[in-house]
Amino acid sequence: PRDTSLELTGSDLRRVRNKSLYFYNNNGLATAIIDGISNLIGFLMPKPRTLDMEWNKKARELFVSMACTPSVFDRAGKYDFRSWQVQSNVCRMKDGDLLTVLTETDNKLASVIVYEAHQIDDGDDNSPTNKPTNLQDGVWKDEFGRHIGYNLVDARDGKKTSYVNANDAIFFARFRSPSQVRGFPIL
């Protein structure tokens, strides 16, 4: 069997993320490579494929009017559907992973909240002695290793956390092994 004790977790993974982020922010070549690859990957747009061409056109126009408006698509108003896909790849490469929580606007329109890798964590309150066994690096797992939820740490108070059910989120990461819980930066 594979020795998973050699996997990077917790503080080691945070150190790697911090170094990767520093390298991305302070090395023009690293920034150009990650941003360039992300822009080359680009984005996908859904295309209605019914036999009713008029309906297809209206459905596409409605989707574009909602999803391609940052103030509707992203609760922070920074990304639209297209730029979110590009930025998701940037974060996955420089941080290792990204969490997008599915939510809605005050008017009940579909929307998202984006959390970067450093915001997904066990929290300062979870020392090794009182940490639940199914919480690893900010990810709640079931007995099979499936993600069932995410622990989000308050930026102002590391002891305050909130829980997001995995069914209400998109966790975007590149897993290098079946036992890996979090993504690993490419830098």
N, C-alpha and C positions, 0 to 999 in steps of 0.2 A: 504494500500500500504506500501511497504517497505521503511524505512527511509534511503536513501542513503547518508544522511549528515554524517553518522557515518563511512563511508568508508574512508580508509587511502588514501590520495592523496598528491601530491606535496612534500613539505618538510618533512611531517611525513613519507611518504613512503621512501624517501631518507634516513632518519635517520634509519629506520628499515633495509634497504639494507646495510647501513654502518655497523650497529651492526652485521648483519648476516655475512658480509664479514670479519669483524674482528674476529668473533667467528670461522669461517671456517679457517682463516689463522693462528689462535693462539691456537686452541684447536685440538689436534691430533685425539680425538674421533670423533668430528664433521667432520673433514676432511676425516677420514676413512669411516664414515657412508655415506657421500655424494658421495665420489669417489667409494666406494664399491657398492652402489646401482646403480650408473651410469654404472659401468663396468658389473654388473649383467644384467642390461637392455640390454647392448651391442649395436649392430648395425644390420641393415638389408641390404642385398645386392639384387639388382634386378636379377631375373633369367629369361632369355628368354625361352618361352614355345611354340615355333613353332614346326611343324613336321619335319623341316629340322635341323637335329642334327648338321650338319657341320656349318650352319649359326648360330645356338645357341652358339656353341663353339667360333666362331670368334667374335660374338657380345659381349659375356662375356669377352673375352680377350681384346677387344678394350676398353670396359668400365673400366676394372681393370687398364689397362695401363694409362688411362687418370684420372679417378676419384680417384685412389689410389696413385696418385703422388701429394704430397703436393704443389709442385711448379706450378702445373697446376690447381688443384682443388681450392686452397685458394690463393687469391692475395697476402696475407702476407707470404705464403709458410709454414705455421705452421701445418695445418691439412690436412689430406686426407679425403675421403668420410666416412671412418669408424670412425676415431678418432674425426671427427667433430660431428658425432651423439652422441658419448659418452660425449664430451665436452659440447654439447648443453644441455644435461641433467644435467651436473654439474652446468652450469650457471643458468638454470631454477630453480634448487633447492636452490642455494646460493644467487642468485640475484632476482629471481622471473620471469625473462624473458630474451630473447635473440633475436636479429634481425639479420637475414642472408639476405644480399642483393645479388640478382642474377645479375651477370655481365659476362664479358668475358675477356679473355686474349688479348694481342696484336695480337695474331694469330687467333682470333675469336673463341677460344675454350671456352666452358662454364666454369664459375668460380664463386666463391662467395667471399664476404667480410663480415666478422663477426663483429657485434657491440654488446658490452655488455650493460647491463641495464643502467649504469650511463651515457652512451653516447647518450641515447634517452631522451631528455628533452626539456622543453619550451625554454631554453636559458636565459641568464642573462638580455637580452634586453626586455623580455616580462613581465613587471610588471603587477599586477592585473588590472591597469587602461588601459593599451594599449594592453592587451592580447586578441587575437581573441577568440570568444566564442566556436568555434569548435576545439580548441587546448587544450588538457588536458594531462598533464604529458608527453609531447613530442609526443602525438598521435593526429593526425588530424582525426576527426570523421565526418560522415554525420549526417543527422537529426535522423537516426535510431540507431546511436551508432556504426555503422560499421567503422572499420579502413579504411581510404582512403589514409593515408600517415603517414610518421614518420619524426620528426624533429631531426636531428643529430647535436650535439653540438661539435664544434671544441675544442679539448683538450687544445690548447694553448690560445684560446680566446673565452670565454664563450658567447660573444655577437655574434659571427659568427656561423650561423647554415646553414645546407643544408637540402633539402627536398628529401625524397625518396617515390615514389608512392608505395602504398601497393601491387599493382599488380606485382611489381618488387622485392618483398621481402617475406621472411617467418618469421612471428612473432611467436616465440615459447614461450608459457606461459600456466600456469594452472589458469584458471579463476574459482573463487569460487562463482561468482554470475553473472547473465546476464548483470548487469550494470557496472561491473568492466572493467576498461580500460587497466590496467597493471597487470602483475603477481605479486604474493606475495611470498617472500622467505619462505622455510619450516622451517628455524631455528628460 
